[in-house]
Amino acid sequence: MQDPTRYLNELGVSVVSLFDPARMAAIEPAHLIMLNYETFLFADQDERIKFKLDPTAYCGALTDPVTLRRFVPAASSPHIDYENRAYYFWSDSTRSIFEMMPRTYSTPHHKMRPKPDSLTT
């Protein structure tokens, strides 16, 4: 996903803060963290920093980029940083495969759907 904030803004989506459901997250790049194929948005920089310090405490299930298996990572889960994004893996072997071919696995193979009113018939 190249720019999830643009996509969400085009759809008119509102996102509730992960840390305080009474607050809305800011849909802008400065309030965003991408982890594996998931996107997390925050109401302010303090929330973003809190998440970044211990992402496995808050992220819930992620998609292993190699197997596409959903799993809940632990702080001890295999992980690496690639192109300013953290990737967590189901196993050491999937991390090794990713490291051999990171470009193959760093981007999901599916595309975002266009906004419904932009479809032509």
Stockholm file with secondary structure:
# STOCKHOLM 1.0

chainA/1-121         MQDPTRYLNELGVSVVSLFDPARMAAIEPAHLIMLNYETFLFADQDERIKFKLDPTAYCGALTDPVTLRRFVPAASSPHIDYENRAYYFWSDSTRSIFEMMPRTYSTPHHKMRPKPDSLTT
#=GR chainA/1-121 SS CCCHHHHHHHHTCCCBCSSCTTSBCCCSGGGEEEETTEEEECSSHHHHHHHHHSGGGTCCCEECTTTCCEECCCTTSCEEEETTEEEECSSHHHHHHHHHSHHHHSSCSSCCCCCGGGCCC
#=GC SS_cons         CCCHHHHHHHHTCCCBCSSCTTSBCCCSGGGEEEETTEEEECSSHHHHHHHHHSGGGTCCCEECTTTCCEECCCTTSCEEEETTEEEECSSHHHHHHHHHSHHHHSSCSSCCCCCGGGCCC
//
